[in-house]
């Protein structure tokens, strides 16, 4: 539970689960961290068009070492490539796409997710923490579907799936799906419904690490 023993899916396996759920032809924005791994696991024959907030539609894979272009980076300041037919645009136009509902899916990390699908993913609220929510606020408000990928509990074994978020919110009632190292969970009107358990994980084991009552 504290990083000494791998339990459930690893980061790449979590990303693979998300990638397998992406519909062909989707326009997708990937957040920083584990979400970035999703692009490496899209099944062959499925076309996903990736958007990055700093002004590119048609983001390609990470370049090979020595082939980096210093003018091609994503919102996380990491080197990327551009696919054939990619489009570059102003930062303001990028956010117009987001706010206008033109993206199908946003995949984000999380600090906390509540049973109602409230998301806290930008700050703990402690002194010296990040001073502003940034683009995540626009992504959760403007994108059609919000999927979260995160470790199921914190490094200190505290709940991440909670009854009520105690950290500053990014958005209210906006999370549709949750992918963790222990399970895949849908956010429904009745609560958090378990869609699939990771290998070796029982429902009881999952429930003990989740504050809200789960639905089987």
C-alpha positions in Angstrom: 0.0 0.0 0.0 2.9 2.4 0.5 4.7 1.8 -2.8 6.7 -1.3 -1.6 4.3 -3.8 -3.2 2.4 -3.3 -6.4 -1.3 -3.8 -5.8 -3.8 -3.9 -8.7 -3.0 -2.2 -12.0 0.2 -0.2 -12.5 0.3 3.2 -14.1 0.6 1.9 -17.6 -2.2 -0.6 -17.1 -4.5 2.1 -15.7 -3.7 4.2 -18.8 -4.4 1.2 -21.0 -7.9 0.8 -19.5 -8.7 4.4 -20.3 -7.3 4.1 -23.8 -9.4 1.1 -24.5 -12.5 3.1 -23.7 -11.8 6.0 -26.0 -14.3 6.0 -28.9 -12.8 6.0 -32.4 -12.5 9.6 -33.8 -12.7 11.3 -30.4 -11.1 14.7 -29.6 -9.3 14.2 -26.3 -7.4 16.4 -23.9 -4.9 14.6 -21.6 -3.9 16.1 -18.3 -0.4 16.1 -16.8 0.9 13.0 -15.1 -0.7 9.6 -15.5 -3.2 10.9 -18.1 -0.3 11.5 -20.5 0.4 7.8 -20.6 -3.0 7.1 -22.2 -1.7 8.2 -25.7 0.8 5.3 -25.6 -1.9 2.6 -25.3 -4.6 3.4 -27.9 -5.5 0.2 -29.8 -4.3 -0.2 -33.4 -6.9 1.0 -35.9 -8.4 3.6 -33.5 -7.9 7.3 -34.3 -7.8 9.7 -31.4 -7.1 13.4 -32.0 -5.3 14.9 -29.1 -5.6 18.6 -28.0 -3.3 20.5 -25.8 -4.2 23.8 -24.2 -1.2 25.7 -25.4 -2.4 25.6 -29.0 -2.2 22.3 -30.9 -4.8 19.9 -32.2 -3.2 16.7 -33.5 -0.6 16.0 -30.9 1.6 13.0 -31.7 3.7 10.7 -29.6 6.8 11.7 -27.5 9.7 12.1 -29.9 12.7 9.8 -29.8 15.7 11.1 -27.8 17.7 13.5 -30.0 14.7 14.2 -32.2 13.0 16.8 -30.0 11.8 20.1 -31.5 12.1 22.9 -28.9 9.0 24.6 -30.4 6.8 21.6 -29.9 5.7 21.1 -26.3 2.5 20.2 -24.5 0.8 22.1 -21.6 3.1 20.2 -19.2 6.2 21.6 -21.0 7.1 18.1 -22.3 8.3 17.5 -25.8 5.7 16.2 -28.3 5.3 15.6 -32.0 2.6 16.7 -34.4 0.7 14.3 -36.7 0.0 14.9 -40.3 -2.8 17.4 -40.6 -2.2 18.9 -37.2 -3.4 22.5 -36.6 -1.7 25.2 -34.6 -3.6 28.1 -33.1 -3.5 30.9 -30.5 -3.8 30.1 -26.8 -7.1 32.0 -26.7 -8.6 29.9 -29.6 -7.5 26.8 -27.8 -9.6 27.7 -24.8 -12.5 28.7 -27.0 -12.5 25.1 -28.3 -12.6 23.9 -24.7 -15.3 26.3 -23.5 -17.4 25.8 -26.6 -17.8 22.1 -25.9 -15.8 21.0 -29.0 -13.8 18.3 -27.1 -15.3 14.9 -26.4 -13.2 13.7 -23.4 -10.9 15.2 -20.8 -8.7 12.8 -18.8 -7.4 14.4 -15.6 -5.7 13.5 -12.4 -7.2 14.0 -8.9 -6.6 14.8 -5.3 -10.2 14.0 -4.3 -13.4 12.8 -6.0 -16.7 12.9 -4.1 -19.6 10.5 -4.4 -21.5 13.1 -6.4 -18.6 13.5 -8.9 -17.2 16.7 -7.5 -13.5 17.0 -8.4 -10.6 18.6 -6.5 -7.4 18.3 -8.5 -5.4 21.5 -8.3 -4.6 22.4 -4.7 -4.7 21.1 -1.1 -5.5 24.6 0.1 -2.5 24.8 2.3 -0.3 27.9 2.6 2.1 28.0 -0.3 0.0 25.7 -2.5 -0.7 26.4 -6.1 -2.4 29.9 -6.2 -4.8 29.3 -9.1 -6.8 26.5 -10.7 -5.6 27.2 -14.3 -6.9 25.4 -17.3 -8.5 22.5 -15.4 -11.4 24.7 -14.5 -12.2 25.2 -18.2 -11.7 21.6 -19.0 -14.2 20.3 -16.5 -16.7 23.0 -17.4 -16.5 22.8 -21.2 -15.6 19.2 -22.2 -18.4 16.8 -22.8 -17.0 13.9 -20.7 -14.6 14.1 -17.7 -12.7 10.9 -16.8 -10.3 10.8 -13.9 -7.3 8.5 -13.5 -5.6 8.3 -10.1 -4.2 6.1 -7.4 -7.1 4.9 -5.3 -5.6 6.2 -2.0 -2.9 8.7 -1.1 0.7 7.7 -0.2 -0.5 7.9 3.5 -3.5 5.6 2.8 -6.0 8.4 3.1 -9.2 8.3 1.0 -9.2 9.9 -2.4 -12.8 8.8 -3.1 -14.6 10.7 -0.4 -18.1 11.6 0.7 -17.3 15.3 0.4 -14.2 17.0 -0.9 -12.2 18.9 1.6 -9.8 20.5 -0.9 -10.8 23.4 -3.1 -13.0 22.2 -5.9 -12.2 22.3 -9.6 -15.8 21.5 -10.6 -19.0 20.2 -9.1 -20.8 17.1 -10.4 -18.6 16.8 -13.4 -16.7 13.4 -13.2 -18.2 10.7 -15.3 -15.7 7.8 -14.8 -12.9 7.0 -12.4 -10.0 4.8 -13.2 -7.7 3.8 -10.3 -5.1 1.1 -9.6 -7.8 -0.9 -7.9 -11.0 -0.5 -10.0 -12.9 1.2 -12.8 -15.9 3.1 -11.4 -18.8 4.9 -13.0 -20.3 8.0 -11.3 -24.1 7.6 -11.4 -27.1 9.4 -9.9 -27.2 6.7 -7.3 -23.5 6.9 -6.4 -20.2 5.2 -7.3 -20.8 2.0 -9.2 -18.0 -0.5 -9.6 -17.5 -1.4 -13.3 -14.4 -3.7 -13.0 -12.1 -4.8 -10.3 -8.3 -5.1 -10.8 -6.9 -8.6 -10.6 -6.6 -9.8 -7.1 -8.8 -7.1 -5.7 -12.1 -8.0 -3.9 -15.1 -5.7 -3.5 -14.6 -5.7 0.3 -10.9 -4.7 -0.1 -12.0 -1.8 -2.4 -14.7 -0.7 -0.1 -12.4 -0.4 2.9 -10.3 2.0 0.8 -13.2 4.1 -0.3 -15.2 6.4 2.0 -18.5 6.4 0.1 -20.6 3.2 0.0 -19.9 1.6 -3.4 -22.5 0.0 -5.7 -21.7 -3.4 -7.1 
